Amino acid sequence: MADCKSAASIVNGVDDKTALMEVVNDGDNEIDGEESDGVIVPELQGTLSKWTNFIHGWQTRFIVLKDGTLSYYKSEQDSGFGCRGSISLYKATIKRHEFDECRFDVSVSDCLVWYLRANSPEEKQRWVDVLKSYKAESGYGSENSLKRHGSTVSLISNTQSTTSGGSFSKRGTRNLKEKIAELETFKDILTQQIDTLQKYFDNCADIAKQTSLINDNLINDASLKSIDFKGEAITFKATSDGVLATLCHCVELMNQREDAWRRRWDKENEKKRKMLEHYKLLKDQVNMNRADANNRPRVLIHGGPDYEEGPHSALCDDEFYDAVETGLDKIDEDNQLRDRLKQKSVSIVQNPVSSAAVNHKLWPEIEKVTMEQLHYARLGVGEDVGVWQLFAEDGEMRMYRREEEVDGLVVDPLKACHVVRGVTGRELCQIFFSPEYRSGWETTLEDMTVAETISNDTLIFMQTHKRIWPASQRDALFWSHIRSVPDTEDPDASDLWIVCNHSTELPQYPPNTGKCVRVYLTVCLVGQTFIDPPKDSKKISREDISCKITYCSVVNPGGWAPASVLRAVYKREYPKFLKRFTSYCIEQCKDKPIQF
């Protein structure tokens, strides 16, 4: 009796379509699972540097590997708000970088590449091992790969995902629904049969308790006489056969569906192969045309870190310079627009020479370098050691340079001579020295901080310059000193002022620790004031004043860049800088009292 009740409860428990589908799906898993428990999917998450673009370069991102997908988030705290991008590892290629021991690339095609960088070679190796082991354990590319990754679909997925497919998809979905309806009918028949048998056995139990009337009840009980056990057994067997036949037909329909999708998959792969071949052919034609035009092979520029500054940069010198020149032109346009929109005059700040710097630890270096630079600036071009080359000439402006390299880096010394009217040497040097004017004439300046005030005439500056791709961003830490110097060599000069800038070090600003490369420099600007007519003849106006400028600089760029590119940039930018600076000084001083 208990066995009969248990059997009835089991059959009655399967009372809806969802439960029936789960039974069918469980059967699929037994057939097509192929020991799914044996495949251990490694999952990993952590913080890596990801190449974003030419403006922002490498940025820290939170990377997560889960269910065959590599996703990234801006930070771990943002991981609950959705990923910023993802890439499937099933067809991805994981490649270690040839030169950078901390970098690896994950790519699906030439158009989808993630450039990733770990903090250490050990961490990079751990990521690479896990990603490659995932591909190996996933079995992608083998004969069973379609089964491993969900090509054998359940009844539910068939019904939901093929409503917009072809005629076979619609017909297959309709047939599956019909078979499910048949199974529900069979379930109802079995339930009725079980109910009938259960009722019969319950009656038997009740009659057995009535021992005194058992013979009469057995003879007169119509319900017991009406049951045909043989017929019920035949019906039960036929119904069970119908259930099995319907399940077999469902499996056959799903196999047909899988074959149809496999054929579609093969067609899509063939289309993709043809498109890749066509793309490669077009790419080769473009490279060939460029090579014919320039008599040398050219490469297409893609947006990756391999094309930025460095000894292994994939850009040739001409392309490197073209990129830098474009960035500099953009800065010039921005500055011209700013000048048109904002015409602002600032009063000349009085910075009397102070003796407070004498007691500072840097004073011996400041005194020595300033006097050396003054002597260097006053030497004639022919008197100095080395061969000077005149590389720019515009009116009274002359610019000379010597070609020098230190450890493979271009540090060409520069000397420029120019005459500007309407400003004095003091005004010129104060504008060059004062921090409030610096953003007006320093066109590449992104950020400037006075790191330390030694005295009114001596400051330490920390400057960050705008990045110009493909060069890395630069910063500079230097002291700046201004003073008036007696002019004993030129009796016609009214006064002589000098500003000297020289790189230094501070513990709070260590070099090359962030995204910037430290620039090392020694620069001096000397201004001599000449008055015509002499002071005592009449009131002096700005038309009577002229200033002889001598500008000298030695700049070590700190990081690698092609020598030809640096020299081309110097030749282009130094004359523009000197003309812009002197024009800025004239504009700032024209309506103000003369300062000697």
C-alpha positions as CSV (number, residue, x, y, z in Angstrom):
1,M,0.0,0.0,0.0
2,A,2.8,2.4,0.9
3,D,4.5,1.7,-2.4
4,C,1.4,2.5,-4.3
5,K,0.9,5.8,-2.5
6,S,4.6,6.7,-3.1
7,A,4.2,5.9,-6.8
8,A,1.1,8.1,-7.1
9,S,2.8,11.0,-5.3
10,I,5.8,10.9,-7.7
11,V,3.6,10.9,-10.8
12,N,1.4,13.7,-9.5
13,G,4.5,15.7,-8.6
14,V,5.3,16.2,-12.2
15,D,2.4,18.6,-12.7
16,D,3.7,21.4,-14.9
17,K,5.7,22.1,-18.1
18,T,8.7,23.5,-16.2
19,A,9.3,20.3,-14.3
20,L,8.9,18.3,-17.4
21,M,11.5,20.5,-19.2
22,E,13.9,20.1,-16.3
23,V,13.6,16.3,-16.6
24,V,14.4,16.6,-20.4
25,N,17.3,18.9,-19.7
26,D,18.8,16.6,-17.1
27,G,18.7,13.8,-19.7
28,D,20.6,16.1,-22.1
29,N,23.2,16.7,-19.5
30,E,23.8,13.1,-19.0
31,I,24.2,12.5,-22.7
32,D,26.2,15.6,-23.8
33,G,27.9,16.8,-20.6
34,E,31.0,14.8,-21.3
35,E,32.3,14.8,-17.7
36,S,31.6,18.5,-17.1
37,D,32.7,18.2,-13.5
38,G,36.2,17.3,-14.6
39,V,36.8,20.7,-16.2
40,I,37.9,23.2,-13.6
41,V,37.5,26.7,-14.9
42,P,40.1,29.0,-13.3
43,E,38.9,32.4,-12.3
44,L,41.1,35.3,-11.5
45,Q,40.8,39.0,-10.6
46,G,43.2,41.8,-9.8
47,T,44.5,45.2,-10.7
48,L,46.5,45.7,-13.9
49,S,47.6,48.6,-16.1
50,K,45.6,48.8,-19.3
51,W,46.5,51.0,-22.3
52,T,43.6,53.4,-22.9
53,N,44.6,55.9,-25.6
54,F,47.3,58.3,-26.7
55,I,46.1,61.0,-24.3
56,H,45.8,59.1,-21.1
57,G,48.3,56.2,-21.8
58,W,48.4,53.5,-19.2
59,Q,45.6,53.5,-16.6
60,T,45.0,51.3,-13.6
61,R,42.0,49.0,-14.1
62,F,40.3,46.2,-12.2
63,I,40.4,43.0,-14.4
64,V,38.1,40.0,-13.8
65,L,38.2,36.6,-15.5
66,K,34.9,34.7,-15.1
67,D,33.0,32.1,-17.3
68,G,35.4,32.5,-20.2
69,T,35.1,36.3,-20.3
70,L,37.8,38.8,-19.4
71,S,36.1,42.1,-18.2
72,Y,37.5,45.3,-16.8
73,Y,36.2,48.0,-14.5
74,K,37.6,51.4,-13.6
75,S,38.2,50.2,-10.0
76,E,37.1,47.3,-7.8
77,Q,34.6,49.6,-6.1
78,D,32.9,50.2,-9.5
79,S,32.6,46.5,-10.3
80,G,29.0,46.5,-9.1
81,F,27.9,49.0,-11.7
82,G,28.7,47.0,-14.8
83,C,32.0,46.5,-16.7
84,R,33.5,49.0,-19.1
85,G,34.4,46.3,-21.6
86,S,34.8,42.6,-22.0
87,I,36.5,40.1,-24.3
88,S,35.8,36.4,-24.8
89,L,38.7,34.1,-24.3
90,Y,37.4,31.3,-26.5
91,K,39.0,32.7,-29.6
92,A,41.5,35.1,-28.0
93,T,45.3,35.0,-28.3
94,I,47.5,35.6,-25.3
95,K,50.9,37.0,-26.2
96,R,53.8,38.0,-24.1
97,H,55.6,41.2,-25.1
98,E,59.0,40.9,-26.7
99,F,60.8,43.6,-24.7
100,D,58.6,44.6,-21.8
101,E,58.8,41.8,-19.2
102,C,55.7,43.0,-17.3
103,R,53.4,43.3,-20.4
104,F,51.1,40.9,-22.2
105,D,48.4,41.4,-24.9
106,V,45.1,39.7,-25.3
107,S,43.7,40.0,-28.8
108,V,40.8,38.5,-30.8
109,S,41.7,40.3,-34.1
110,D,43.7,43.3,-35.2
111,C,40.8,45.5,-34.3
112,L,40.2,44.2,-30.8
113,V,43.4,44.2,-28.7
114,W,43.9,44.7,-24.9
115,Y,47.4,45.8,-23.9
116,L,47.8,44.9,-20.3
117,R,50.7,45.4,-17.9
118,A,51.3,43.9,-14.5
119,N,53.3,45.3,-11.6
120,S,55.9,42.6,-11.7
121,P,57.1,39.8,-14.1
122,E,55.8,37.2,-11.6
123,E,52.3,38.7,-11.6
124,K,52.3,38.8,-15.4
125,Q,53.3,35.2,-15.6
126,R,50.5,34.2,-13.2
127,W,47.9,36.0,-15.4
128,V,49.3,34.5,-18.6
129,D,49.3,31.0,-17.2
130,V,45.7,31.2,-16.0
131,L,44.5,32.6,-19.3
132,K,46.3,30.0,-21.3
133,S,45.2,27.2,-19.0
134,Y,41.6,28.3,-19.3
135,K,41.8,28.0,-23.1
136,A,43.4,24.6,-22.8
137,E,40.8,23.3,-20.4
138,S,37.9,24.8,-22.3
139,G,38.7,22.6,-25.3
140,Y,37.8,25.3,-27.8
141,G,38.7,24.3,-31.3
142,S,38.3,20.5,-30.8
143,E,35.6,18.3,-32.2
144,N,33.6,18.5,-29.0
145,S,33.9,22.2,-28.5
146,L,30.4,22.9,-29.7
147,K,29.0,20.5,-27.1
148,R,31.2,22.0,-24.4
149,H,30.0,25.5,-25.0
150,G,26.3,25.1,-25.1
151,S,25.4,24.0,-28.6
152,T,23.1,21.3,-27.3
153,V,20.3,23.5,-26.2
154,S,17.3,22.8,-23.9
155,L,13.7,23.0,-24.9
156,I,13.4,26.4,-23.2
157,S,16.4,27.9,-25.0
158,N,15.1,26.5,-28.3
159,T,11.7,28.1,-27.8
160,Q,13.1,31.5,-26.8
161,S,16.0,31.9,-29.1
162,T,14.6,30.8,-32.5
163,T,11.5,32.9,-32.9
164,S,13.2,35.0,-35.5
165,G,15.1,32.2,-37.3
166,G,14.4,30.6,-40.6
167,S,11.6,28.2,-41.6
168,F,13.3,25.2,-40.0
169,S,13.6,27.1,-36.7
170,K,9.9,27.9,-36.7
171,R,8.9,24.4,-37.7
172,G,11.2,22.8,-35.1
173,T,9.9,25.1,-32.3
174,R,6.3,24.2,-33.3
175,N,7.0,20.4,-33.3
176,L,8.7,20.7,-29.9
177,K,5.6,22.4,-28.4
178,E,3.4,19.7,-29.9
179,K,5.5,17.0,-28.4
180,I,5.4,18.7,-25.0
181,A,1.6,18.8,-25.3
182,E,1.6,15.1,-26.0
183,L,3.7,14.5,-22.9
184,E,1.2,16.4,-20.8
185,T,-1.6,14.2,-22.2
186,F,0.3,11.1,-21.4
187,K,0.9,12.4,-17.9
188,D,-2.8,12.9,-17.4
189,I,-3.6,9.4,-18.5
190,L,-1.0,7.9,-16.1
191,T,-2.4,10.0,-13.3
192,Q,-5.9,8.8,-13.9
193,Q,-4.7,5.2,-14.0
194,I,-2.8,5.6,-10.8
195,D,-5.8,7.2,-9.1
196,T,-8.0,4.3,-10.2
197,L,-5.6,1.7,-8.8
198,Q,-5.1,3.7,-5.6
199,K,-8.9,3.8,-5.1
200,Y,-9.2,0.1,-5.6
201,F,-6.5,-0.7,-3.1
202,D,-8.0,1.7,-0.6
203,N,-11.4,-0.1,-0.9
204,C,-9.6,-3.4,-0.3
205,A,-8.1,-2.1,2.9
206,D,-11.4,-0.9,4.2
207,I,-13.2,-4.2,3.4
208,A,-10.5,-6.2,5.2
209,K,-11.3,-4.3,8.4
210,Q,-14.9,-5.4,8.2
211,T,-14.2,-9.1,8.9
212,S,-17.7,-9.9,9.7
213,L,-19.1,-8.8,6.4
214,I,-16.1,-9.5,4.1
215,N,-17.8,-12.2,1.9
216,D,-21.0,-10.1,1.3
217,N,-18.9,-7.0,0.5
218,L,-16.7,-8.8,-2.0
219,I,-19.7,-10.2,-3.8
220,N,-21.8,-7.0,-3.8
221,D,-19.0,-4.3,-4.3
222,A,-19.5,-3.1,-7.8
223,S,-16.4,-1.0,-7.9
224,L,-14.2,-4.1,-7.4
225,K,-16.0,-6.1,-10.0
226,S,-15.7,-3.2,-12.6
227,I,-11.9,-3.0,-12.6
228,D,-10.1,-4.7,-15.5
229,F,-6.6,-5.2,-14.3
230,K,-5.4,-6.6,-17.6
231,G,-6.8,-3.7,-19.5
232,E,-5.3,-1.2,-17.1
233,A,-1.9,-2.9,-17.5
234,I,-2.1,-2.8,-21.3
235,T,-3.1,0.9,-21.2
236,F,-0.2,1.7,-18.7
237,K,2.3,0.0,-21.0
238,A,1.0,1.8,-24.1
239,T,1.2,5.1,-22.3
240,S,4.8,4.5,-21.2
241,D,5.8,3.5,-24.7
242,G,4.2,6.8,-26.0
243,V,6.2,8.8,-23.5
244,L,9.4,7.2,-24.5
245,A,8.7,7.6,-28.2
246,T,7.9,11.3,-27.7
247,L,11.1,11.8,-25.8
248,C,13.1,10.1,-28.5
249,H,11.4,12.3,-31.1
250,C,12.4,15.4,-29.0
251,V,16.0,14.3,-28.9
252,E,15.9,13.8,-32.7
253,L,14.5,17.3,-33.2
254,M,17.2,18.8,-31.0
255,N,19.9,16.9,-33.0
256,Q,18.5,18.3,-36.2
257,R,18.5,21.7,-34.7
258,E,22.2,21.3,-33.7
259,D,23.1,20.2,-37.2
260,A,21.4,23.2,-38.7
261,W,23.2,25.6,-36.4
262,R,26.5,23.8,-37.1
263,R,26.0,24.4,-40.8
264,R,25.2,28.1,-40.1
265,W,28.3,28.3,-38.0
266,D,30.5,26.9,-40.8
267,K,29.0,29.4,-43.3
268,E,29.8,32.3,-41.0
269,N,33.3,31.1,-40.5
270,E,33.8,30.9,-44.2
271,K,32.5,34.4,-44.6
272,K,34.8,35.6,-41.9
273,R,37.8,33.9,-43.6
274,K,37.0,35.6,-46.9
275,M,36.7,39.0,-45.3
276,L,40.0,38.6,-43.5
277,E,41.7,37.6,-46.8
278,H,40.2,40.6,-48.5
279,Y,41.3,42.9,-45.6
280,K,44.8,41.5,-45.8
281,L,44.9,42.1,-49.5
282,L,43.8,45.7,-49.1
283,K,46.3,46.3,-46.4
284,D,49.1,44.9,-48.5
285,Q,48.0,47.2,-51.4
286,V,48.0,50.3,-49.2
287,N,51.5,49.5,-47.9
288,M,52.8,48.8,-51.4
289,N,51.4,52.1,-52.6
290,R,53.0,54.0,-49.7
291,A,56.3,52.2,-50.3
292,D,56.2,53.2,-54.0
293,A,55.5,56.8,-53.1
294,N,58.3,57.1,-50.6
295,N,60.8,54.5,-51.9
296,R,60.7,52.7,-48.6
297,P,58.3,50.4,-46.7
298,R,55.8,52.1,-44.4
299,V,53.7,50.8,-41.6
300,L,50.1,51.6,-40.7
301,I,49.8,53.5,-37.4
302,H,47.5,51.7,-35.0
303,G,46.4,53.0,-31.6
304,G,48.7,51.0,-29.3
305,P,51.6,51.6,-26.8
306,D,54.1,50.1,-29.2
307,Y,53.9,53.4,-31.2
308,E,54.8,55.8,-28.4
309,E,58.2,57.0,-27.4
310,G,60.9,54.4,-26.7
311,P,63.9,52.6,-28.3
312,H,61.6,49.9,-29.7
313,S,59.0,52.3,-31.1
314,A,57.4,51.0,-34.3
315,L,57.2,54.6,-35.7
316,C,59.9,55.7,-38.1
317,D,61.5,59.1,-37.5
318,D,59.4,60.9,-40.1
319,E,56.1,59.6,-38.7
320,F,57.3,60.3,-35.1
321,Y,58.0,63.9,-36.1
322,D,54.7,64.3,-38.0
323,A,52.9,63.2,-34.8
324,V,54.8,65.6,-32.6
325,E,54.4,68.4,-35.1
326,T,50.6,67.8,-35.1
327,G,50.5,68.0,-31.3
328,L,52.5,71.2,-31.3
329,D,50.3,72.8,-33.9
330,K,47.3,72.0,-31.8
331,I,48.9,73.7,-28.8
332,D,49.6,76.8,-30.9
333,E,46.0,77.0,-32.1
334,D,44.7,76.7,-28.5
335,N,47.0,79.5,-27.3
336,Q,46.0,81.7,-30.2
337,L,42.4,81.2,-29.4
338,R,43.1,81.9,-25.7
339,D,44.9,85.1,-26.6
340,R,42.0,86.3,-28.7
341,L,39.4,85.6,-26.1
342,K,41.3,86.8,-23.1
343,Q,43.5,89.9,-23.3
344,K,44.7,90.5,-19.8
345,S,47.4,92.8,-18.5
346,V,49.3,92.1,-15.3
347,S,51.4,94.6,-13.5
348,I,55.1,94.0,-13.2
349,V,55.9,92.6,-9.8
350,Q,58.7,94.3,-7.9
351,N,61.2,91.6,-6.9
352,P,64.1,93.3,-5.2
353,V,67.2,91.2,-4.9
354,S,67.4,89.6,-1.5
355,S,70.3,88.3,0.4
356,A,68.2,85.6,2.1
357,A,69.4,83.1,-0.5
358,V,73.0,83.4,0.7
359,N,72.2,81.2,3.8
360,H,70.5,78.5,1.8
361,K,72.3,75.1,1.2
362,L,71.9,75.6,-2.6
363,W,73.5,79.1,-2.6
364,P,77.1,77.9,-3.6
365,E,75.6,76.1,-6.6
366,I,73.3,79.0,-7.5
367,E,76.2,81.5,-7.4
368,K,78.5,79.2,-9.3
369,V,76.1,78.2,-12.1
370,T,74.7,81.8,-12.5
371,M,78.2,83.3,-13.0
372,E,79.2,80.5,-15.4
373,Q,76.1,81.0,-17.5
374,L,76.6,84.8,-17.5
375,H,80.2,84.3,-18.8
376,Y,79.0,81.7,-21.3
377,A,76.2,84.1,-22.6
378,R,78.6,87.1,-23.0
379,L,81.2,85.1,-25.1
380,G,80.9,85.7,-28.8
381,V,79.9,82.8,-31.0
382,G,83.3,82.5,-32.5
383,E,85.0,82.6,-29.1
384,D,83.3,79.6,-27.5
385,V,84.6,76.0,-27.7
386,G,83.0,73.9,-30.4
387,V,81.4,74.6,-33.8
388,W,78.3,76.7,-33.7
389,Q,75.7,76.3,-36.5
390,L,73.4,79.2,-37.4
391,F,70.0,77.5,-37.8
392,A,67.5,80.4,-37.6
393,E,67.6,84.0,-38.6
394,D,64.8,86.5,-38.6
395,G,65.6,90.3,-38.6
396,E,67.9,90.9,-35.7
397,M,67.4,87.5,-34.2
398,R,70.1,84.9,-34.6
399,M,70.0,81.3,-33.2
400,Y,72.9,79.0,-33.0
401,R,73.4,75.4,-31.8
402,R,76.0,72.7,-31.4
403,E,75.2,69.0,-32.0
404,E,76.0,67.1,-28.8
405,E,74.7,63.8,-27.4
406,V,75.1,62.3,-23.9
407,D,74.4,58.6,-23.5
408,G,72.6,58.6,-26.8
409,L,70.3,61.5,-25.9
410,V,70.4,64.8,-27.8
411,V,71.4,67.7,-25.6
412,D,72.4,70.3,-28.2
413,P,73.5,73.6,-26.6
414,L,71.6,76.6,-27.9
415,K,72.6,80.3,-28.0
416,A,70.2,83.0,-29.3
417,C,70.7,86.7,-29.8
418,H,67.9,89.1,-30.3
419,V,67.0,92.8,-29.8
420,V,63.5,93.9,-28.7
421,R,62.3,97.5,-28.4
422,G,60.1,99.0,-25.8
423,V,61.1,96.9,-22.7
424,T,64.1,97.0,-20.3
425,G,66.3,94.1,-19.3
426,R,64.7,94.2,-15.8
427,E,61.2,93.9,-17.1
428,L,62.2,91.1,-19.5
429,C,63.9,89.1,-16.8
430,Q,61.1,89.6,-14.3
431,I,58.5,88.3,-16.7
432,F,60.8,85.3,-17.4
433,F,61.2,84.7,-13.7
434,S,57.8,85.5,-12.1
435,P,55.4,82.5,-11.7
436,E,52.3,84.7,-12.4
437,Y,53.5,85.3,-16.0
438,R,54.7,81.8,-16.8
439,S,51.5,80.3,-18.2
440,G,51.2,83.3,-20.5
441,W,54.4,82.6,-22.5
442,E,55.1,78.9,-21.7
443,T,52.7,77.4,-24.3
444,T,53.4,73.7,-23.3
445,L,52.8,74.2,-19.6
446,E,50.1,72.0,-18.0
447,D,50.8,72.6,-14.4
448,M,53.3,74.7,-12.4
449,T,54.0,74.8,-8.6
450,V,56.4,76.8,-6.6
451,A,57.9,73.9,-4.7
452,E,60.0,76.2,-2.4
453,T,60.5,79.9,-1.9
454,I,64.2,80.4,-1.0
455,S,63.9,84.3,-1.3
456,N,62.2,86.9,-3.4
457,D,64.8,86.4,-6.1
458,T,65.2,82.6,-5.9
459,L,62.4,80.1,-6.3
460,I,62.2,76.3,-6.9
461,F,59.7,75.4,-9.6
462,M,58.0,72.0,-10.3
463,Q,56.5,72.1,-13.8
464,T,54.5,69.5,-15.8
465,H,54.3,69.9,-19.5
466,K,51.5,68.8,-21.8
467,R,52.0,65.4,-23.4
468,I,52.6,65.4,-27.1
469,W,52.1,61.9,-28.6
470,P,54.0,59.8,-29.2
471,A,56.5,61.3,-26.8
472,S,56.0,60.6,-23.1
473,Q,54.9,63.4,-20.8
474,R,57.7,65.5,-19.3
475,D,58.2,67.3,-16.0
476,A,61.0,69.5,-14.7
477,L,62.3,70.5,-11.2
478,F,64.6,73.5,-11.1
479,W,65.7,76.5,-9.1
480,S,65.3,79.9,-10.7
481,H,67.4,82.9,-9.7
482,I,67.2,86.6,-10.9
483,R,69.7,89.4,-10.2
484,S,71.1,92.6,-11.5
485,V,74.8,92.5,-12.5
486,P,77.1,95.4,-13.0
487,D,78.1,95.7,-16.6
488,T,81.8,96.5,-16.8
489,E,82.3,95.3,-20.4
490,D,79.8,97.5,-22.3
491,P,79.7,101.1,-21.2
492,D,76.8,101.9,-23.4
493,A,74.4,99.6,-21.6
494,S,72.2,101.1,-18.9
495,D,71.9,97.9,-16.8
496,L,72.2,94.2,-17.1
497,W,69.9,91.5,-15.6
498,I,70.1,87.7,-15.7
499,V,67.7,84.9,-14.9
500,C,69.3,81.4,-14.5
501,N,67.3,78.2,-14.2
502,H,69.1,74.9,-13.3
503,S,67.7,71.5,-12.4
504,T,67.8,70.3,-8.8
505,E,66.4,67.6,-6.6
506,L,63.9,67.5,-3.8
507,P,62.8,64.4,-1.8
508,Q,59.1,65.2,-2.2
509,Y,59.5,65.3,-6.0
510,P,61.4,62.1,-7.0
511,P,62.2,61.8,-10.7
512,N,60.6,59.2,-13.1
513,T,58.3,57.7,-10.5
514,G,55.0,58.4,-12.2
515,K,53.8,58.8,-15.8
516,C,56.3,61.7,-16.5
517,V,59.9,61.6,-17.6
518,R,62.1,64.1,-15.8
519,V,63.8,66.8,-18.0
520,Y,67.2,68.2,-16.9
521,L,68.0,71.7,-18.0
522,T,70.3,74.7,-17.6
523,V,68.9,77.9,-19.0
524,C,69.8,81.5,-18.7
525,L,68.3,84.7,-20.1
526,V,70.4,87.9,-20.1
527,G,68.9,91.3,-20.8
528,Q,71.0,94.5,-21.4
529,T,69.1,97.8,-21.6
530,F,70.2,100.5,-24.1
531,I,68.7,104.1,-24.1
532,D,68.8,106.5,-27.0
533,P,69.1,109.4,-26.4
534,P,70.9,109.3,-23.0
535,K,68.9,109.6,-19.8
536,D,69.6,113.2,-19.0
537,S,68.6,114.7,-22.3
538,K,64.8,114.4,-21.9
539,K,62.1,112.2,-20.4
540,I,62.6,108.6,-21.5
541,S,59.8,106.9,-23.4
542,R,59.6,103.3,-24.5
543,E,60.4,104.3,-28.0
544,D,63.9,105.2,-26.7
545,I,64.5,101.9,-25.1
546,S,65.9,98.7,-26.6
547,C,67.0,95.4,-24.9
548,K,69.6,93.1,-26.2
549,I,68.7,89.5,-25.3
550,T,71.0,86.6,-25.0
551,Y,69.4,83.2,-24.4
552,C,71.3,80.1,-23.7
553,S,70.0,76.6,-22.9
554,V,71.2,73.0,-22.5
555,V,68.3,70.5,-22.2
556,N,68.5,66.8,-21.6
557,P,65.1,65.3,-22.5
558,G,65.6,62.5,-20.1
559,G,63.8,59.8,-22.2
560,W,64.6,58.3,-25.5
561,A,63.4,60.0,-28.7
562,P,64.9,60.0,-32.2
563,A,67.8,62.4,-32.5
564,S,66.6,63.7,-35.9
565,V,63.1,64.4,-34.4
566,L,64.5,66.3,-31.4
567,R,66.7,68.5,-33.6
568,A,63.8,69.1,-36.0
569,V,61.6,70.1,-33.1
570,Y,64.3,72.4,-31.6
571,K,64.7,74.1,-35.0
572,R,61.0,74.7,-35.2
573,E,60.2,75.6,-31.6
574,Y,63.1,77.7,-30.3
575,P,62.5,80.6,-32.8
576,K,58.8,80.5,-32.1
577,F,59.4,80.5,-28.4
578,L,61.7,83.5,-28.5
579,K,59.4,85.5,-30.8
580,R,56.3,84.7,-28.6
581,F,58.1,85.5,-25.4
582,T,59.3,88.9,-26.6
583,S,55.9,89.8,-28.1
584,Y,54.3,88.8,-24.8
585,C,56.8,91.1,-22.9
586,I,56.0,94.0,-25.2
587,E,52.3,93.6,-24.7
588,Q,52.5,93.4,-20.9
589,C,54.8,96.4,-20.6
590,K,53.6,98.9,-23.2
591,D,51.1,100.8,-21.0
592,K,53.1,100.7,-17.7
593,P,55.8,102.8,-16.1
594,I,59.3,101.9,-17.2
595,Q,61.3,99.7,-14.7
596,F,65.1,99.9,-14.7
